[in-house]
Amino acid sequence: MALTHKGAARRRNRNEVLERPEYGWIWKPLLTLLVIYLVVCLALGIWWSRPPASFNVEQAVVDQRGTASGNTAARGAVTTAGLMTLIETLLEKPGGYLRNDVAPPGLWLDNMPAWELGVLVQARRISRSLPAMEQSSAPVLGVVQESLMGDSSDWLYPSTEKRLNQALGELSDYLGALGTGGDAAFGDQGQGLVAWLEAITESLDELGLRLSASIGSREELRDLDIDAENMPGKTPWYRVDNVFFEARGQAWALMHLLEAMRRDQADVLASAGVTDHWERLVAELEQSQRRLWSPLVLNGSGFGIFANHSLVLANHMVRARDLARQVTEGLAEVAPAPAATASEPPVVDVERREDAGQEPVADEGGDPMPAPTEEAATAESAVDTDTGDASEGGVPASSGEAPAEEAASDENVADESVAEQQAADSVEGSDDASQEGQQRPSDSVEEGSSDASVDAGATTEGEPSAN
């Protein structure tokens, strides 16, 4: 009996397990999948956060032109190809464009998105300057500028990737036009180059201030030639790496754009005598791209055991700013001044505010309508004086100038009173003229009479003679 009861109990236990199973084992494979996912995301994040290597700007021309590389390219081809390679790098580097990602691991990254913003900032700046450098009208450059502007974090239609691809297509058409022997080419006197360098100098100065704001003590900045009074507030510790990598991205893009511009404008730089300064500027930006051995952007102080990476990079930005300023001053003496154009709508400068999560606003650096100077006011008054003198001389004014007509009527009244007082003198003058005409030969009588009539008319300033 005992064996029968034990067998029945075992059968009941098996039936209960099958009818009411325990699911405690399910968390083990789920946890395993989660660990694998996190490891993959970590590996991808490390791989995607590695900055791209530099490229050869001359080889970029061959790669971008393709089958047309055998033809001679006009001035500006290297700069255009360099800008195209910058945009392609944003799209084709490992992980693609990460700044607008809404899913891991791109959502968790911040260093590479900040680097992408830096590259995009300089791409926007050169796109603004390209129309001024082009010697002819090229509407395609305006489309390129419009495509590069906008919020860099857009992921809905039209996404940032779509706008970047549109800019690439327009630049490809412009690069093809540079090699066809047409009017498309950069000016041979460095048109627009000074304005672009001034924008670069301003951006480098701003980067130096933002990087230096990572430290709290302003006394450590005395030897760096940094205006501590205009420096923004101290950068929060969680944004120090964002500012650092954005500055690295701008320096990386500038390094290639300056090298490309040196190839396109070699004769202009040589005539201005700034080739050496230009090469030193590129070398200074190359020094800012040295490998960062630390996995984190350190924010040490003084002679402590930790380095201050932001302050070191700020030193490179300040040196590059000074060199860019020297190059600008040298080119300003050679390059022609830009022609005065009509006022344009303000350009949306989004890179200054989108990193802080704010809405794009009109460019603070937009050129407002200049106020009238003293020389301009003097010139306007001189024009008014000349107009008044012409009216006094008998030139009829337009029908819409009521003040001029009133002034002319007042002068006519004054002339009538003067004419009455001079009537007697005019009669005597006419008698003398008639006597002189009788004494002259017959062939000069009419000439003397006409001269006397002119004298009388001049006396009364256009009023009828008393005779």
Summary of the structure (lengths in Angstrom):
residues: 467
radius of gyration: 39.7
end to end distance: 166.9
largest distance: 179.8
contacts: 1301
relative contact order: 0.08
helix: 65%
strand: 1%
